[in-house]
């Protein structure tokens, strides 16, 4: 029998990921996912595991807009991840390990966008809005590929006029002040998508910028912002 002090238990609980799983009776892939998550809980790779059978209780599944099972989430101090569909034991273990790393959200967002799972990423960020900061970091990274930037743009569009995007205003204003034309243009567009009238003065000022591309981007952003405010 293993005895842990309360401080040690609390420390492990804080840093070890928690998981939530939704299954249904007759689901072909649910047993595999459930078995692996239970094993990870048993060996201490997960601190908690909540399992819900939506055939019996679908209230939270409806709240989370879960459309298919198995569906599971991993929550750690540095990340919030959502997965839908069949995942092997190896894949689940790898994601549990990844969820505890500094680059967890970047790895997660990049992988799922490349797989075409845009709305799954949206769900993950909605569960933990603070993780949206990773999206801004990816936009600012010069090594982010064009294809990934297209995916990130689609991701941001899904948060138009949301509180989640508005909470990134300070980061976007800083991005719009970088000595980089591409970053400024992107930031102006996303500031407009916040639908926050408080960003209007800043965007309007950019219509007088000495750079033609930034001026044009600011004019377009101003139009977008005005349209969203009027809606």
GROMACS elastic network, one bead per residue, 0.5 to 0.9 nm:
[ bonds ]
;  ai    aj funct       b0    kb
    4     7     6  0.81612   500
    4     8     6  0.61454   500
    4     9     6  0.62211   500
    5     8     6  0.52266   500
    5     9     6  0.62539   500
    5    10     6  0.86774   500
    6     9     6  0.50224   500
    6    10     6  0.61023   500
    6    11     6  0.85649   500
    7    10     6  0.51253   500
    7    11     6  0.61513   500
    7    12     6  0.86875   500
    8    11     6  0.50757   500
    8    12     6  0.62188   500
    8    13     6  0.85438   500
    9    12     6  0.52495   500
    9    13     6  0.61086   500
    9    14     6  0.86744   500
   10    13     6  0.50523   500
   10    14     6  0.61720   500
   10    15     6  0.88460   500
   11    14     6  0.52789   500
   11    15     6  0.65407   500
   11    16     6  0.85592   500
   12    15     6  0.54899   500
   12    16     6  0.57846   500
   12    44     6  0.88618   500
   12    47     6  0.75654   500
   13    16     6  0.53958   500
   13    17     6  0.78541   500
   13    18     6  0.85705   500
   13    46     6  0.85190   500
   13    47     6  0.55735   500
   13    48     6  0.83304   500
   14    17     6  0.79992   500
   14    47     6  0.84324   500
   14    76     6  0.80964   500
   14    77     6  0.74567   500
   15    47     6  0.86129   500
   15    76     6  0.67284   500
   15    77     6  0.65214   500
   15   100     6  0.75218   500
   16    44     6  0.80160   500
   16    45     6  0.65559   500
   16    46     6  0.57100   500
   16    47     6  0.55328   500
   16    48     6  0.86240   500
   16    75     6  0.87562   500
   16    76     6  0.65999   500
   16    77     6  0.83604   500
   16   100     6  0.74594   500
   17    45     6  0.72728   500
   17    46     6  0.51890   500
   17    47     6  0.60171   500
   17    48     6  0.75155   500
   17    74     6  0.62416   500
   17    75     6  0.53469   500
   17    77     6  0.77470   500
   17    79     6  0.89845   500
   17    96     6  0.70817   500
   17    97     6  0.88445   500
   17    99     6  0.72234   500
   17   100     6  0.71714   500
   18    41     6  0.89028   500
   18    45     6  0.89835   500
   18    46     6  0.55457   500
   18    47     6  0.54403   500
   18    49     6  0.61100   500
   18    50     6  0.84433   500
   18    73     6  0.81099   500
   18    74     6  0.56941   500
   18    75     6  0.51578   500
   18    76     6  0.65609   500
   19    37     6  0.78226   500
   19    41     6  0.89461   500
   19    46     6  0.70049   500
   19    47     6  0.80514   500
   19    48     6  0.60977   500
   19    50     6  0.64496   500
   19    51     6  0.86152   500
   19    72     6  0.68407   500
   19    73     6  0.54628   500
   19    75     6  0.63293   500
   20    48     6  0.81250   500
   20    49     6  0.55491   500
   20    51     6  0.59757   500
   20    52     6  0.80672   500
   20    71     6  0.82769   500
   20    72     6  0.53790   500
   20    73     6  0.52768   500
   20    74     6  0.68653   500
   20    75     6  0.85584   500
   21    33     6  0.85650   500
   21    34     6  0.74082   500
   21    37     6  0.85408   500
   21    49     6  0.73637   500
   21    50     6  0.61090   500
   21    52     6  0.63285   500
   21    53     6  0.86111   500
   21    69     6  0.88135   500
   21    70     6  0.71412   500
   21    71     6  0.57993   500
   21    73     6  0.66607   500
   22    30     6  0.83540   500
   22    34     6  0.89579   500
   22    50     6  0.84587   500
   22    51     6  0.58343   500
   22    53     6  0.58706   500
   22    54     6  0.65796   500
   22    61     6  0.74992   500
   22    66     6  0.86225   500
   22    68     6  0.89241   500
   22    69     6  0.63067   500
   22    70     6  0.57743   500
   22    71     6  0.52252   500
   22    72     6  0.61866   500
   23    27     6  0.70124   500
   23    29     6  0.89883   500
   23    30     6  0.57550   500
   23    31     6  0.84172   500
   23    34     6  0.81687   500
   23    51     6  0.74301   500
   23    52     6  0.62377   500
   23    54     6  0.62209   500
   23    55     6  0.81582   500
   23    68     6  0.87141   500
   23    69     6  0.54819   500
   23    70     6  0.51127   500
   23    71     6  0.69786   500
   23    72     6  0.88225   500
   24    27     6  0.54818   500
   24    30     6  0.73281   500
   24    52     6  0.82143   500
   24    53     6  0.50747   500
   24    54     6  0.55258   500
   24    55     6  0.55973   500
   24    56     6  0.83734   500
   24    69     6  0.67687   500
   24    70     6  0.75900   500
   25    28     6  0.88502   500
   25    30     6  0.86243   500
   25    53     6  0.71885   500
   25    54     6  0.82541   500
   25    55     6  0.65743   500
   26    30     6  0.84226   500
   27    30     6  0.54688   500
   27    31     6  0.77480   500
   27    69     6  0.71929   500
   27    70     6  0.75229   500
   28    31     6  0.71493   500
   28    32     6  0.85073   500
   28    70     6  0.88865   500
   28    86     6  0.89707   500
   29    32     6  0.57061   500
   29    33     6  0.67201   500
   29    34     6  0.88087   500
   29    69     6  0.80966   500
   29    70     6  0.66563   500
   29    85     6  0.75404   500
   29    86     6  0.57046   500
   29    87     6  0.82180   500
   30    33     6  0.53515   500
   30    34     6  0.59522   500
   30    35     6  0.84106   500
   30    69     6  0.69889   500
   30    70     6  0.51052   500
   30    71     6  0.85547   500
   30    85     6  0.85751   500
   30    86     6  0.77142   500
   31    34     6  0.50839   500
   31    35     6  0.58493   500
   31    36     6  0.85499   500
   31    70     6  0.87613   500
   32    35     6  0.52168   500
   32    36     6  0.63196   500
   32    37     6  0.87230   500
   32    86     6  0.82005   500
   32    87     6  0.80397   500
   32    88     6  0.73362   500
   32    89     6  0.73033   500
   33    36     6  0.53344   500
   33    37     6  0.62346   500
   33    38     6  0.85814   500
   33    70     6  0.71997   500
   33    71     6  0.89541   500
   33    72     6  0.86233   500
   33    86     6  0.72833   500
   33    87     6  0.66106   500
   33    88     6  0.71796   500
   33    89     6  0.69863   500
   33    92     6  0.78239   500
   34    37     6  0.52497   500
   34    38     6  0.60565   500
   34    39     6  0.85496   500
   34    51     6  0.82480   500
   34    70     6  0.84515   500
   35    38     6  0.51747   500
   35    39     6  0.61865   500
   35    40     6  0.87325   500
   35    89     6  0.84601   500
   36    39     6  0.50110   500
   36    40     6  0.62153   500
   36    41     6  0.85991   500
   36    88     6  0.83767   500
   36    89     6  0.55712   500
   36    90     6  0.87698   500
   36    92     6  0.73745   500
   36    93     6  0.79286   500
   37    40     6  0.50464   500
   37    41     6  0.61908   500
   37    42     6  0.85887   500
   37    46     6  0.78983   500
   37    49     6  0.75047   500
   37    89     6  0.83430   500
   37    92     6  0.76726   500
   37    93     6  0.83396   500
   38    41     6  0.50137   500
   38    42     6  0.61307   500
   38    43     6  0.87951   500
   38    46     6  0.86410   500
   38    49     6  0.74232   500
   39    43     6  0.63293   500
   39    44     6  0.86191   500
   39    45     6  0.85800   500
   39    46     6  0.89983   500
   40    43     6  0.53117   500
   40    44     6  0.61625   500
   40    46     6  0.57361   500
   40    47     6  0.89383   500
   40    93     6  0.75750   500
   40    96     6  0.86747   500
   41    44     6  0.51929   500
   41    45     6  0.57154   500
   41    47     6  0.63111   500
   41    48     6  0.67208   500
   41    49     6  0.68672   500
   42    45     6  0.76400   500
   42    46     6  0.78328   500
   43    46     6  0.78240   500
   44    47     6  0.63824   500
   45    93     6  0.86298   500
   45    96     6  0.74301   500
   45    97     6  0.80724   500
   46    49     6  0.71283   500
   46    96     6  0.78990   500
   51    72     6  0.89738   500
   52    55     6  0.87411   500
   52    56     6  0.80601   500
   52    57     6  0.69172   500
   52    58     6  0.80631   500
   52    60     6  0.87970   500
   52    61     6  0.85793   500
   53    56     6  0.56058   500
   53    57     6  0.61334   500
   53    58     6  0.74655   500
   54    59     6  0.79719   500
   54    60     6  0.86094   500
   54    61     6  0.68399   500
   54    69     6  0.88700   500
   55    58     6  0.66084   500
   57    60     6  0.77219   500
   57    61     6  0.81072   500
   58    62     6  0.59958   500
   58    63     6  0.85722   500
   59    62     6  0.52897   500
   59    63     6  0.63796   500
   59    64     6  0.88608   500
   60    64     6  0.61611   500
   60    65     6  0.84276   500
   60    66     6  0.87060   500
   61    64     6  0.51504   500
   61    65     6  0.60217   500
   61    66     6  0.52095   500
   61    67     6  0.81304   500
   62    66     6  0.61568   500
   62    67     6  0.82952   500
   63    66     6  0.78280   500
   64   123     6  0.77437   500
   64   127     6  0.86530   500
   65   123     6  0.85096   500
   66    69     6  0.76929   500
   66    71     6  0.73711   500
   66    84     6  0.86653   500
   67    71     6  0.87857   500
   67    84     6  0.89577   500
   68    71     6  0.68272   500
   68    84     6  0.70229   500
   68    85     6  0.72874   500
   69    72     6  0.83639   500
   69    84     6  0.64691   500
   69    85     6  0.60971   500
   69    86     6  0.85148   500
   70    83     6  0.82730   500
   70    84     6  0.59724   500
   70    85     6  0.53681   500
   70    86     6  0.68639   500
   70    87     6  0.89962   500
   71    82     6  0.74214   500
   71    83     6  0.56923   500
   71    85     6  0.63430   500
   71    86     6  0.87383   500
   72    81     6  0.84105   500
   72    82     6  0.58873   500
   72    83     6  0.53763   500
   72    84     6  0.65649   500
   72    85     6  0.88542   500
   73    80     6  0.72845   500
   73    81     6  0.54342   500
   73    83     6  0.61497   500
   73    84     6  0.87811   500
   73   124     6  0.78138   500
   74    79     6  0.78433   500
   74    80     6  0.58879   500
   74    81     6  0.50761   500
   74    82     6  0.64758   500
   74    83     6  0.84878   500
   74    95     6  0.84110   500
   74    96     6  0.71517   500
   74    99     6  0.72648   500
   75    78     6  0.81640   500
   75    79     6  0.60362   500
   75    81     6  0.64970   500
   75    82     6  0.88262   500
   75    99     6  0.75680   500
   75   128     6  0.86385   500
   76    79     6  0.51281   500
   76    80     6  0.63840   500
   76    81     6  0.87350   500
   76    99     6  0.62995   500
   76   100     6  0.62611   500
   77    80     6  0.82259   500
   77    99     6  0.86260   500
   77   100     6  0.73858   500
   78    99     6  0.71450   500
   78   100     6  0.64430   500
   78   101     6  0.71220   500
   78   102     6  0.65522   500
   78   103     6  0.83852   500
   78   104     6  0.69917   500
   78   105     6  0.75897   500
   78   131     6  0.76470   500
   79    99     6  0.58250   500
   79   100     6  0.72416   500
   79   101     6  0.83594   500
   79   102     6  0.85287   500
   79   103     6  0.88134   500
   79   104     6  0.60733   500
   79   105     6  0.56235   500
   79   108     6  0.89279   500
   79   128     6  0.80108   500
   79   130     6  0.89782   500
   79   131     6  0.64322   500
   80    99     6  0.76099   500
   80   104     6  0.86644   500
   80   105     6  0.72723   500
   80   124     6  0.56998   500
   80   125     6  0.68341   500
   80   127     6  0.71220   500
   80   128     6  0.60973   500
   80   131     6  0.70109   500
   81    95     6  0.86686   500
   81    99     6  0.75906   500
   81   104     6  0.89062   500
   81   105     6  0.76832   500
   81   108     6  0.71242   500
   81   109     6  0.88180   500
   81   120     6  0.86548   500
   81   121     6  0.75530   500
   81   123     6  0.85341   500
   81   124     6  0.52056   500
   81   125     6  0.79455   500
   81   127     6  0.87548   500
   82   120     6  0.62660   500
   82   121     6  0.69572   500
   82   123     6  0.69196   500
   82   124     6  0.51765   500
   82   125     6  0.88993   500
   83    86     6  0.87313   500
   83    87     6  0.83739   500
   83   120     6  0.68468   500
   83   121     6  0.87218   500
   83   124     6  0.86360   500
   84    87     6  0.83336   500
   84   120     6  0.74457   500
   87    90     6  0.80924   500
   87    91     6  0.60358   500
   87    92     6  0.63584   500
   88    91     6  0.51693   500
   88    92     6  0.62639   500
   88    93     6  0.86263   500
   89    92     6  0.52385   500
   89    93     6  0.61905   500
   89    94     6  0.86511   500
   90    93     6  0.51800   500
   90    94     6  0.61954   500
   90    95     6  0.87279   500
   91    94     6  0.51128   500
   91    95     6  0.62535   500
   91    96     6  0.86608   500
   92    95     6  0.52042   500
   92    96     6  0.62146   500
   92    97     6  0.87081   500
   93    96     6  0.51319   500
   93    97     6  0.63240   500
   93    98     6  0.86257   500
   94    97     6  0.51517   500
   94    98     6  0.60727   500
   94    99     6  0.85677   500
   95    99     6  0.59033   500
   95   100     6  0.88950   500
   95   104     6  0.86730   500
   95   108     6  0.83615   500
   96    99     6  0.52171   500
   96   100     6  0.71915   500
   97   100     6  0.58807   500
   97   101     6  0.74173   500
   98   101     6  0.54288   500
   98   102     6  0.85973   500
   98   103     6  0.79416   500
   98   104     6  0.54878   500
   98   105     6  0.87946   500
   98   107     6  0.80369   500
   98   108     6  0.84572   500
   99   102     6  0.83220   500
   99   103     6  0.83958   500
   99   104     6  0.50676   500
   99   105     6  0.75387   500
   99   108     6  0.84186   500
  100   103     6  0.85653   500
  100   104     6  0.66007   500
  101   104     6  0.51112   500
  101   105     6  0.86429   500
  102   105     6  0.79400   500
  102   106     6  0.87521   500
  103   106     6  0.53533   500
  103   107     6  0.61690   500
  103   108     6  0.85763   500
  103   134     6  0.85819   500
  104   107     6  0.53203   500
  104   108     6  0.61094   500
  104   109     6  0.86147   500
  105   109     6  0.58616   500
  105   110     6  0.82771   500
  105   131     6  0.70860   500
  105   132     6  0.88078   500
  105   134     6  0.62927   500
  105   135     6  0.83957   500
  106   109     6  0.53071   500
  106   110     6  0.59876   500
  106   111     6  0.84296   500
  106   134     6  0.61217   500
  106   135     6  0.74467   500
  106   137     6  0.84381   500
  106   138     6  0.70857   500
  107   110     6  0.53097   500
  107   111     6  0.60248   500
  107   112     6  0.85594   500
  108   111     6  0.52978   500
  108   112     6  0.61265   500
  108   113     6  0.84381   500
  108   121     6  0.82045   500
  109   112     6  0.54129   500
  109   113     6  0.59560   500
  109   114     6  0.84450   500
  109   118     6  0.86438   500
  109   121     6  0.64136   500
  109   134     6  0.86716   500
  109   135     6  0.80577   500
  109   152     6  0.86344   500
  110   113     6  0.53769   500
  110   114     6  0.61639   500
  110   115     6  0.86793   500
  110   148     6  0.69355   500
  110   151     6  0.86251   500
  110   152     6  0.87723   500
  111   114     6  0.52718   500
  111   115     6  0.63286   500
  111   116     6  0.88490   500
  111   117     6  0.87791   500
  112   116     6  0.62627   500
  112   117     6  0.51447   500
  112   118     6  0.68444   500
  112   120     6  0.77403   500
  112   121     6  0.69493   500
  113   117     6  0.54369   500
  113   118     6  0.54724   500
  113   120     6  0.89478   500
  113   121     6  0.75998   500
  113   148     6  0.73115   500
  113   151     6  0.60407   500
  113   152     6  0.79440   500
  113   155     6  0.88170   500
  114   117     6  0.75428   500
  114   118     6  0.87404   500
  114   147     6  0.83450   500
  114   148     6  0.72478   500
  114   151     6  0.78426   500
  115   118     6  0.83323   500
  116   119     6  0.86365   500
  116   151     6  0.86158   500
  117   120     6  0.54209   500
  117   121     6  0.67177   500
  118   121     6  0.53460   500
  118   122     6  0.64427   500
  118   123     6  0.88943   500
  118   151     6  0.76125   500
  118   154     6  0.78928   500
  118   155     6  0.66863   500
  119   123     6  0.62149   500
  119   124     6  0.86500   500
  119   155     6  0.81144   500
  119   158     6  0.86220   500
  120   123     6  0.50826   500
  120   124     6  0.63583   500
  120   125     6  0.88653   500
  121   125     6  0.63152   500
  121   126     6  0.85539   500
  121   155     6  0.79175   500
  122   125     6  0.53221   500
  122   126     6  0.61340   500
  122   127     6  0.87448   500
  122   155     6  0.68705   500
  122   158     6  0.74111   500
  122   159     6  0.82617   500
  123   126     6  0.50705   500
  123   127     6  0.63606   500
  123   128     6  0.89274   500
  124   127     6  0.53026   500
  124   128     6  0.66785   500
  124   129     6  0.84005   500
  124   131     6  0.86409   500
  125   128     6  0.50627   500
  125   129     6  0.51133   500
  125   130     6  0.76311   500
  125   131     6  0.60965   500
  125   132     6  0.62468   500
  125   164     6  0.86407   500
  126   129     6  0.54256   500
  126   131     6  0.89614   500
  126   132     6  0.88917   500
  126   164     6  0.78374   500
  128   131     6  0.59252   500
  128   132     6  0.80300   500
  129   132     6  0.56504   500
  129   133     6  0.83807   500
  129   163     6  0.89285   500
  129   164     6  0.57587   500
  129   165     6  0.87156   500
  129   167     6  0.87453   500
  130   133     6  0.62521   500
  130   134     6  0.86260   500
  130   164     6  0.79940   500
  130   167     6  0.86814   500
  131   134     6  0.58419   500
  131   135     6  0.78120   500
  132   135     6  0.53324   500
  132   136     6  0.70355   500
  132   164     6  0.75443   500
  132   165     6  0.79846   500
  132   168     6  0.78847   500
  133   136     6  0.52544   500
  133   137     6  0.64335   500
  133   138     6  0.88194   500
  133   168     6  0.72856   500
  133   171     6  0.82445   500
  134   138     6  0.62174   500
  134   139     6  0.86875   500
  135   138     6  0.51028   500
  135   139     6  0.63125   500
  135   140     6  0.87643   500
  135   152     6  0.71375   500
  135   155     6  0.88008   500
  135   156     6  0.84756   500
  136   139     6  0.50697   500
  136   140     6  0.63146   500
  136   141     6  0.87150   500
  136   168     6  0.82814   500
  136   171     6  0.75021   500
  136   172     6  0.77524   500
  136   175     6  0.86310   500
  137   140     6  0.51821   500
  137   141     6  0.62482   500
  138   141     6  0.50972   500
  138   142     6  0.83583   500
  138   143     6  0.86303   500
  138   144     6  0.64567   500
  138   149     6  0.83102   500
  138   152     6  0.83029   500
  139   142     6  0.78130   500
  139   144     6  0.70506   500
  139   149     6  0.69338   500
  139   152     6  0.75926   500
  139   183     6  0.77546   500
  139   186     6  0.83823   500
  140   143     6  0.87928   500
  140   144     6  0.81098   500
  140   175     6  0.75971   500
  140   183     6  0.67584   500
  141   144     6  0.55820   500
  142   145     6  0.81480   500
  144   147     6  0.84413   500
  144   148     6  0.64876   500
  144   149     6  0.67173   500
  145   148     6  0.52227   500
  145   149     6  0.62129   500
  145   150     6  0.87782   500
  146   150     6  0.63400   500
  146   151     6  0.87976   500
  147   150     6  0.52055   500
  147   151     6  0.65698   500
  147   152     6  0.88334   500
  148   152     6  0.61614   500
  148   153     6  0.85630   500
  149   153     6  0.60508   500
  149   154     6  0.86038   500
  150   153     6  0.50892   500
  150   154     6  0.63828   500
  150   155     6  0.86806   500
  151   154     6  0.51237   500
  151   155     6  0.62162   500
  151   156     6  0.87486   500
  152   156     6  0.61983   500
  152   157     6  0.85814   500
  153   156     6  0.51567   500
  153   157     6  0.62108   500
  153   158     6  0.88299   500
  153   190     6  0.88545   500
  154   157     6  0.50543   500
  154   158     6  0.65597   500
  155   158     6  0.53463   500
  155   159     6  0.71081   500
  156   159     6  0.52701   500
  156   160     6  0.67893   500
  156   165     6  0.77919   500
  156   190     6  0.74698   500
  156   193     6  0.82840   500
  157   160     6  0.52924   500
  157   190     6  0.83374   500
  157   193     6  0.73805   500
  158   162     6  0.87084   500
  159   162     6  0.52888   500
  159   163     6  0.82086   500
  159   164     6  0.69326   500
  159   165     6  0.60025   500
  159   193     6  0.79746   500
  159   194     6  0.81076   500
  160   163     6  0.88750   500
  160   164     6  0.89524   500
  160   165     6  0.69695   500
  160   166     6  0.88963   500
  160   190     6  0.83851   500
  160   192     6  0.87413   500
  160   194     6  0.58509   500
  160   195     6  0.73038   500
  160   228     6  0.88928   500
  161   164     6  0.84587   500
  161   165     6  0.69864   500
  161   166     6  0.72468   500
  161   192     6  0.88296   500
  161   193     6  0.59356   500
  161   196     6  0.75143   500
  161   228     6  0.76404   500
  162   165     6  0.54414   500
  162   166     6  0.63331   500
  162   167     6  0.87412   500
  162   193     6  0.86667   500
  162   194     6  0.66606   500
  162   195     6  0.81987   500
  163   167     6  0.60965   500
  163   168     6  0.88697   500
  163   194     6  0.79851   500
  164   167     6  0.53512   500
  164   168     6  0.70791   500
  164   194     6  0.88699   500
  165   168     6  0.52923   500
  165   169     6  0.71057   500
  165   190     6  0.83760   500
  165   191     6  0.85959   500
  165   193     6  0.79485   500
  165   194     6  0.58147   500
  166   169     6  0.53435   500
  166   170     6  0.87249   500
  166   191     6  0.82163   500
  166   193     6  0.86749   500
  166   194     6  0.52072   500
  166   195     6  0.80085   500
  166   196     6  0.71306   500
  167   170     6  0.75090   500
  167   171     6  0.86192   500
  167   194     6  0.88726   500
  168   171     6  0.53218   500
  168   172     6  0.61588   500
  168   173     6  0.86487   500
  168   191     6  0.88252   500
  168   194     6  0.87530   500
  169   172     6  0.50301   500
  169   173     6  0.60272   500
  169   174     6  0.85361   500
  169   190     6  0.88629   500
  169   191     6  0.67178   500
  169   194     6  0.77136   500
  169   196     6  0.89671   500
  169   199     6  0.82350   500
  170   173     6  0.51457   500
  170   174     6  0.62614   500
  170   175     6  0.86045   500
  171   174     6  0.51336   500
  171   175     6  0.61585   500
  171   176     6  0.86333   500
  172   176     6  0.60291   500
  172   177     6  0.86265   500
  172   184     6  0.88731   500
  172   186     6  0.89559   500
  172   187     6  0.54526   500
  172   188     6  0.78580   500
  172   190     6  0.73872   500
  172   191     6  0.65184   500
  173   177     6  0.64251   500
  173   184     6  0.88735   500
  173   187     6  0.71037   500
  173   188     6  0.81948   500
  173   191     6  0.75919   500
  173   199     6  0.86955   500
  173   202     6  0.83859   500
  174   177     6  0.51686   500
  174   178     6  0.66471   500
  174   187     6  0.86362   500
  175   178     6  0.53204   500
  175   179     6  0.89224   500
  175   180     6  0.87858   500
  175   183     6  0.62368   500
  175   184     6  0.62688   500
  175   186     6  0.85391   500
  175   187     6  0.59885   500
  175   188     6  0.88659   500
  176   179     6  0.85471   500
  176   180     6  0.84672   500
  176   181     6  0.86546   500
  176   183     6  0.63557   500
  176   185     6  0.72233   500
  176   186     6  0.77595   500
  176   187     6  0.50622   500
  176   188     6  0.63617   500
  176   191     6  0.88657   500
  177   180     6  0.81633   500
  177   183     6  0.84674   500
  177   184     6  0.64737   500
  177   187     6  0.88366   500
  178   181     6  0.78516   500
  178   183     6  0.68673   500
  178   184     6  0.65369   500
  179   183     6  0.81933   500
  179   184     6  0.79539   500
  180   183     6  0.54535   500
  180   184     6  0.62692   500
  180   185     6  0.87658   500
  181   184     6  0.51224   500
  181   185     6  0.61675   500
  181   186     6  0.86620   500
  181   211     6  0.82843   500
  181   213     6  0.77216   500
  181   214     6  0.68776   500
  182   185     6  0.51845   500
  182   186     6  0.62206   500
  182   187     6  0.85497   500
  182   214     6  0.86254   500
  183   186     6  0.51675   500
  183   187     6  0.59966   500
  183   188     6  0.85531   500
  184   187     6  0.50941   500
  184   188     6  0.61290   500
  184   189     6  0.87344   500
  184   214     6  0.70397   500
  184   217     6  0.87692   500
  185   188     6  0.52834   500
  185   189     6  0.65217   500
  185   190     6  0.89010   500
  185   213     6  0.76699   500
  185   214     6  0.58754   500
  185   216     6  0.89453   500
  185   217     6  0.57742   500
  185   218     6  0.75290   500
  186   189     6  0.53074   500
  186   190     6  0.63887   500
  186   191     6  0.86616   500
  186   217     6  0.84494   500
  187   190     6  0.51227   500
  187   191     6  0.59562   500
  187   192     6  0.85290   500
  188   191     6  0.50944   500
  188   192     6  0.63151   500
  188   193     6  0.87956   500
  188   203     6  0.66297   500
  188   206     6  0.86081   500
  188   214     6  0.85732   500
  188   217     6  0.69544   500
  188   218     6  0.62262   500
  188   220     6  0.89300   500
  188   221     6  0.60526   500
  188   222     6  0.86285   500
  189   192     6  0.52089   500
  189   193     6  0.64869   500
  189   217     6  0.73125   500
  189   218     6  0.77126   500
  189   220     6  0.78666   500
  189   221     6  0.51838   500
  189   222     6  0.86329   500
  189   224     6  0.80566   500
  189   225     6  0.87900   500
  190   194     6  0.65944   500
  190   221     6  0.81735   500
  191   194     6  0.53788   500
  191   195     6  0.75886   500
  191   196     6  0.78588   500
  191   199     6  0.66723   500
  191   200     6  0.87805   500
  191   203     6  0.80414   500
  191   221     6  0.77858   500
  191   225     6  0.80861   500
  192   195     6  0.57521   500
  192   196     6  0.73623   500
  192   197     6  0.88049   500
  192   199     6  0.73685   500
  192   200     6  0.79701   500
  192   203     6  0.80513   500
  192   221     6  0.53826   500
  192   222     6  0.66943   500
  192   223     6  0.83889   500
  192   224     6  0.59934   500
  192   226     6  0.83129   500
  192   228     6  0.81778   500
  193   196     6  0.79831   500
  193   221     6  0.82596   500
  193   224     6  0.72436   500
  193   225     6  0.64964   500
  193   228     6  0.76044   500
  194   197     6  0.86059   500
  194   199     6  0.83664   500
  194   225     6  0.77930   500
  194   228     6  0.86040   500
  195   198     6  0.88093   500
  195   199     6  0.82286   500
  195   224     6  0.84026   500
  195   225     6  0.55323   500
  195   226     6  0.79098   500
  195   227     6  0.85979   500
  195   228     6  0.54916   500
  195   229     6  0.57122   500
  196   199     6  0.58189   500
  196   200     6  0.75572   500
  196   225     6  0.75793   500
  196   228     6  0.87057   500
  196   229     6  0.73808   500
  197   200     6  0.53252   500
  197   201     6  0.82374   500
  197   225     6  0.75760   500
  197   226     6  0.82243   500
  197   229     6  0.70215   500
  198   201     6  0.69037   500
  198   202     6  0.82007   500
  199   202     6  0.55259   500
  199   203     6  0.63595   500
  199   204     6  0.86573   500
  199   225     6  0.85833   500
  200   203     6  0.52401   500
  200   204     6  0.59852   500
  200   205     6  0.85649   500
  200   222     6  0.69258   500
  200   225     6  0.74113   500
  200   226     6  0.84213   500
  201   204     6  0.50549   500
  201   205     6  0.61511   500
  201   206     6  0.87581   500
  202   205     6  0.51859   500
  202   206     6  0.65410   500
  203   206     6  0.51278   500
  203   207     6  0.68367   500
  203   218     6  0.57127   500
  203   219     6  0.79588   500
  203   221     6  0.71422   500
  203   222     6  0.63368   500
  204   207     6  0.53211   500
  204   208     6  0.76168   500
  204   218     6  0.67829   500
  204   219     6  0.74810   500
  204   221     6  0.89024   500
  204   222     6  0.67083   500
  205   208     6  0.57845   500
  205   209     6  0.72943   500
  205   218     6  0.83164   500
  206   209     6  0.50149   500
  206   210     6  0.87740   500
  206   214     6  0.68777   500
  206   215     6  0.59841   500
  206   217     6  0.85499   500
  206   218     6  0.56725   500
  206   219     6  0.82244   500
  207   210     6  0.88210   500
  207   212     6  0.89231   500
  207   214     6  0.72165   500
  207   216     6  0.69613   500
  207   217     6  0.78899   500
  207   218     6  0.51392   500
  207   219     6  0.58277   500
  207   222     6  0.87074   500
  208   211     6  0.84815   500
  208   212     6  0.89763   500
  208   214     6  0.87114   500
  208   215     6  0.60857   500
  208   218     6  0.87117   500
  209   212     6  0.72616   500
  209   213     6  0.89095   500
  209   214     6  0.64775   500
  209   215     6  0.55247   500
  209   218     6  0.88173   500
  210   213     6  0.89882   500
  210   214     6  0.79424   500
  210   215     6  0.74515   500
  211   214     6  0.54383   500
  211   215     6  0.62847   500
  211   216     6  0.88093   500
  212   215     6  0.50587   500
  212   216     6  0.61980   500
  212   217     6  0.85645   500
  213   216     6  0.52211   500
  213   217     6  0.61159   500
  213   218     6  0.85458   500
  214   218     6  0.59900   500
  214   219     6  0.85972   500
  215   218     6  0.51135   500
  215   219     6  0.62813   500
  215   220     6  0.87411   500
  216   219     6  0.51720   500
  216   220     6  0.63247   500
  216   221     6  0.85722   500
  217   220     6  0.51672   500
  217   221     6  0.60236   500
  217   222     6  0.85212   500
  218   222     6  0.59679   500
  218   223     6  0.85667   500
  219   222     6  0.51223   500
  219   223     6  0.63813   500
  219   224     6  0.87710   500
  220   223     6  0.51593   500
  220   224     6  0.63061   500
  220   225     6  0.86954   500
  221   224     6  0.50007   500
  221   225     6  0.60780   500
  221   226     6  0.85468   500
  222   225     6  0.50992   500
  222   226     6  0.61196   500
  222   227     6  0.85731   500
  223   226     6  0.51849   500
  223   227     6  0.61792   500
  223   228     6  0.86807   500
  224   227     6  0.51697   500
  224   228     6  0.62543   500
  224   229     6  0.86524   500
  225   228     6  0.51588   500
  225   229     6  0.61110   500
  225   230     6  0.86120   500
  226   229     6  0.51152   500
  226   230     6  0.61814   500
  226   231     6  0.87674   500
  227   230     6  0.52451   500
  227   231     6  0.64194   500
  228   231     6  0.52564   500
